Amino acid sequence: MITLYGIKNCDTVKKTRKWLDTHGIDYQYHDFREDGLDPEAVTAWIEELGWQNLLNRRSTSWKALDEQARMTMDEVHAHKVILSHPTLIKRPLLDTGQQRFVGFSAANYAKIFNLRTL
């Protein structure tokens, strides 16, 4: 089962959902805010993607963290911070069931789903 993680008011998540719908990709949507986060899933994401790739350091949530927290961020702290502030996760997060990807690019998604583009 393919799962797309994000928040419903994120423009990139909206664009991604539209792309998936347009290309007939069956997926389940999981809203970080409404559906919460599984600590074990966050651990797996950090292990697979690396906390540096998982955290959106351009987000207002990142900028709202105090400077000390940002400067001393590591895998353990990232896990704790993500669970308390899920909007720190780079969106969207796509879980194909075999691999995870963050961010959206139509070209990358076409490769992920082996679709030809014009």
C-alpha positions in Angstrom: 0.0 0.0 0.0 1.3 3.4 -1.0 1.0 6.1 1.7 1.4 9.8 1.2 2.1 11.8 4.4 1.7 15.5 4.7 -0.6 18.2 5.9 -3.7 19.2 4.0 -3.0 22.9 3.7 0.5 22.4 2.2 0.6 23.5 -1.4 3.2 20.9 -2.3 1.1 18.2 -0.8 -2.0 19.4 -2.7 0.1 19.4 -5.9 1.4 15.9 -5.2 -2.1 14.5 -4.5 -3.4 16.0 -7.7 -0.4 14.4 -9.6 -1.1 11.0 -8.1 -4.9 11.3 -8.8 -4.2 12.4 -12.4 -1.9 9.4 -13.0 -4.3 6.9 -11.4 -2.0 6.0 -8.6 -3.9 4.4 -5.7 -2.7 5.7 -2.3 -3.7 6.3 1.2 -3.4 9.8 2.6 -2.1 10.4 6.1 -2.3 13.8 7.6 0.4 14.4 10.3 -1.7 16.8 12.3 -5.0 14.9 12.1 -3.7 11.3 12.1 -0.6 11.7 14.2 2.7 10.0 13.9 3.9 6.5 14.8 7.3 6.8 16.7 8.5 3.6 15.1 7.8 5.0 11.7 9.7 8.2 12.5 12.6 6.0 13.6 12.5 4.1 10.4 12.3 7.2 8.3 15.3 8.7 10.1 17.3 5.5 9.6 16.5 5.3 5.9 16.5 9.0 4.9 18.7 10.5 7.5 17.4 13.3 9.8 19.1 15.9 7.7 17.0 14.9 4.7 13.8 14.4 6.7 13.8 17.8 8.4 12.6 20.8 6.4 15.1 23.4 7.5 13.4 26.1 5.5 10.1 25.7 7.3 8.6 28.1 9.8 8.6 25.2 12.3 12.3 24.9 12.0 12.9 28.6 12.3 10.6 28.7 15.4 13.0 26.3 17.2 15.5 28.0 19.4 19.0 28.4 18.0 20.5 26.0 20.5 18.1 23.2 19.4 18.9 23.8 15.8 22.7 23.9 16.4 22.7 20.7 18.5 20.3 18.7 16.3 21.2 15.0 15.9 19.3 11.8 15.3 18.0 11.4 18.8 16.9 15.1 19.1 15.4 15.0 15.6 13.2 12.1 16.6 11.9 13.9 19.7 11.3 17.2 17.8 9.5 15.5 14.9 7.1 13.8 17.2 6.3 17.0 19.0 6.3 19.1 15.8 5.3 16.9 12.8 5.3 19.9 10.5 9.1 19.8 10.6 9.0 16.9 8.2 9.8 17.8 4.6 6.6 17.3 2.7 5.3 15.3 1.2 6.7 12.0 2.4 5.9 9.2 0.0 6.0 5.6 1.3 5.8 3.1 -1.5 5.9 0.2 0.9 9.5 -0.5 -0.1 11.1 2.9 -0.1 10.5 6.4 1.2 10.9 9.7 -0.6 10.6 13.3 0.6 9.6 16.3 -1.5 7.8 16.4 -4.8 9.0 16.6 -8.4 6.8 15.3 -11.3 9.9 13.9 -13.0 11.0 12.0 -9.9 7.5 10.7 -9.3 7.3 9.5 -12.9 10.5 7.6 -12.3 9.3 6.2 -9.0 6.1 4.9 -10.7 7.9 4.1 -14.0 5.7 6.4 -16.0 6.6 8.0 -19.3 6.4 11.8 -19.5 6.0 13.8 -22.7 
